[in-house]
Amino acid sequence: MLIDSHCHLDFPDFAEDLPGVIARAKAAGVGRMVTISTRVAKAATYRRIAEAHPEVFFTVGTHPHNAAEEPDVPAAEIVTAVAHPRCIAVGEAGLDFHYDKSPRDVQERVFRAHIAAARESGLPLVIHARDADDDMIRILTEEHGRGRFDAVLHCFSSGRRLAEIGVELGFYVSFSGILTFRNSDEIRAIAREVVPRDRLLVETDAPYLAPVPYRGKRNEPAFVAHTARVLADTSGVTPEEIAAVTTANFERLFRKAGQASETTRKSAA
């Protein structure tokens, strides 16, 4: 079984086809998906999707693009929102200095609030990082010094040093369709040389970043199999081995997903 650890099933791209998207994922061997929050205010939307589809879990958080819309959501409010049984993480939150859609100081303030929520709730934090390596390293190092928290650097496309720091702090690193792109030699090298096998995850970030051979098309969770195949080649293992490894890693990081699945199984029985 494969797991798409990061997708956006609430986006308009899937509005007319969500049952088909989930069915195609299952047919491709993708047993679980996590629909990722971009706004705390939309928590009810993510919850409804997860409640309607037993294969889907959700998160609650504010994407850095939207930090200016939700600049002052307290950590306590996030902690309350993530208490739902099918909510398995905080985020995504972080820094995006590529587009700078929110002021950088606001992005940092919002990011630190999410770190506090992850620490308090005990759930992992889904981290978005783009063109902000130095500030990301500074914040993560400072915050980890105040108390540990679990996290994943999602859709990794940053520099080697951020990956190294993330691994030192005990974080996981997730690779998207970017790993399959022809010009992604450095990302493949990081996956092979920096990230231990027991910290690897795969994702789509759907509807974005479709892997080769679907690059340029709408991405969907079924396509994570192509990223996993390239990760297997990069790591020198079989696709079956990388599926087993990334699934075990997912279950270790997102412990609440296993608890929710067990509850669903017992209810069905």
ABEGO torsion letter per residue (X at the ends): XBBBABBBAABAAAAAAAAAAAAAAAAAGBABBBBBBABAAAAAAAAAAAAABAABBBBBEBBAAAAAABAABBAAAAAAAAABAABABBOBBEBBAAAGABBAAAAAAAAAAAAAAAAAAGBBBBBBBBGAAAAAAAAAAAAAAAEBBBBBBBGBABBAAAAAAAAAAGBBBBBBAAAABAAAAAAAAAAAAABBAAABBBBAGOABGBBOAABGBBBBAAAAAAAAAAAAAAAGBBAAAAAAAAAAAAAAABAAAAAAAAAAAAAAX
